[in-house]
Amino acid sequence: MKQGIGFFDTGGNCPDMVIENGTLKADNSLETSMLVSAYSNRRVEAEDLPPGITIQEGWWADQFSEVLGDLIGSRLWTLDRGKIVDETVVEMQSILIQAFEWMTEDGIADNIVVTTERNGTNSVEGQIQVFKPDGDNIPFKSIWDGQELKIFQEG
């Protein structure tokens, strides 16, 4: 039985491989791409590291990218894990835009619009609209609670 989306069970925060007819089932939706893009730790330059952190993170296969400087993931791991302030809202939007921009560069989406807003001092809520070349508009919602990000498809 399939749980969650793609290869990740969002309810249980664990891998979720789906086997159909003896093979791994393909996921043609954007959910898996959204999750990998948001939850993988993107490499940052040394000057962009948060105070007290010395490892730049990053996916090991970035060095083999067909496009020089093409990086996977998001800078979500660099966000301050404390009280939500106005700067957190702006930074969250910037992080999500950067994490998903490869989809427009690769022609998977015509446009991706990310909006974020503060929800008190405890969370940042975001709306992510993926506009596909075929005219479909796929809405996602994100919630950052100061510790972790949750992204899920709406509707």
N, C-alpha and C positions, 0 to 999 in steps of 0.2 A: 504494500500500500504506500502510495506517495504521500510524504509529509513535507510541508514547507514548499520551497520553490527551488528549482534547478538542482543544485547539489548540496544545498544547505537548508537544514530545518530551522526556520527562524523561531519557532516556538521552543525548541529544545536546544538551540545553539550548537548543533552538531551536524556532521556530514550526513547527506541523505542521497545515496546513490539509488537510482531506479533502474532495475533490470527488466527488460521487456523482450520476450522471445529469445532469451539467452544472451542478449547484448545490452550494453549500457544504453539507456534511452537518451536520444538527443534532446536538448532543450533549445527550442527555437525562439523562446521568449527573451526579453531583455533583462529579466530578473537576475539571472546568474551573473551577467556582465555588470550589472549595477552593484551587486554585492562584492564581486571581486575588486571592482574599481574603488569602492568606498572602504572596504575592510583590509585591503593589502597595504602594508606600510610603504609609502613612496619614499625614495631616497631624497634627502635634502642636503643642501650645502652646509658646511660646517658653521658658517655665520648665521644660519637659520635655525640652529638647534636651540631648544628651550634650555634655560639655565639648569645646570647640573647634569645634562645629558651629553655624552661624548660620542655615541655611536650614531652614524647617519642613517641607519636602517636601509631599506630598499630590497627589491627582489633580485635574487642572484642572476636571473636570466636577462635583466635589463642590459647587461653588457653585450648580449648577442642580438639585440634589436636590429631589425632591418633598417630602421631610421635612427640615425645618430641622435642621441639625447632623448629618445622616446622612453618614457618611464611609466610603469604601471603602479596603480594604487593611489592613495590619498595621503595628505599630511595630517590626517585626523589624529594620529598618535602624538603630534606636537602640541595639540591644544591643552591649555591649562585645565587641570582636573579639579577646579574649585568652583567658586561662585560664578554664576552666569552674569556677565556684564555686557554692555552694548558692543564692545569690541569683539566679544565671543560670537555674537550674531553675525557681524560683518565677516569675521574670519571663517565661520562655518560656511557661509555662502561662497566665499572665495575657494575654500577647500573642495567643496562639492562641484563647483564649476570646473575647476582644474581636473578633478578626478574623472569627469565624464566627457571632457572635450575631445578625447580620442574618438568617440563615437561619431562626431560630426566630421572630423578629419578623415575617418575611414569610410564615410558615406553610409553608416548604419542609421544615422539620424540626420535630418535636415537642420534641426535646431534643438537645443536643450535649454529650458528656462528654469532657473533655480531662484526661489524666493525663500527668505528666512525671516522669522519674527520671534522675538523674545516672549516667553510664556512665564511671566513672573521672574523669580530669581533662580528657578530650578530647572528650566529647560528652554531649548530652542527648537521650534517647530519649523519644518520646511516643506515646501511643495516643489516637486520636480516634475516638469512636463517634458516628455520626450516626443518630439514630432518626427515621425518616420517619413521616409520618402514616398511611401504609398498613401500618405494622408492620415494614417492613424495617429492619434494623440494618446499616449500612454501616461496616465498620472501615477506618480509615486508620492509617498509621504515619508518624511524623515523626522525623527525625534532624537535630540541630543540632550541627555539628562545630566551633563557634567562629568559623566563617567564612560558612557557608551552610546553609540549611535545605533538606531534601529531604522531600517529602510524597508518599506513594504509597498506593494502595488495596491493602489486604491481601486475600488469598484469590484 
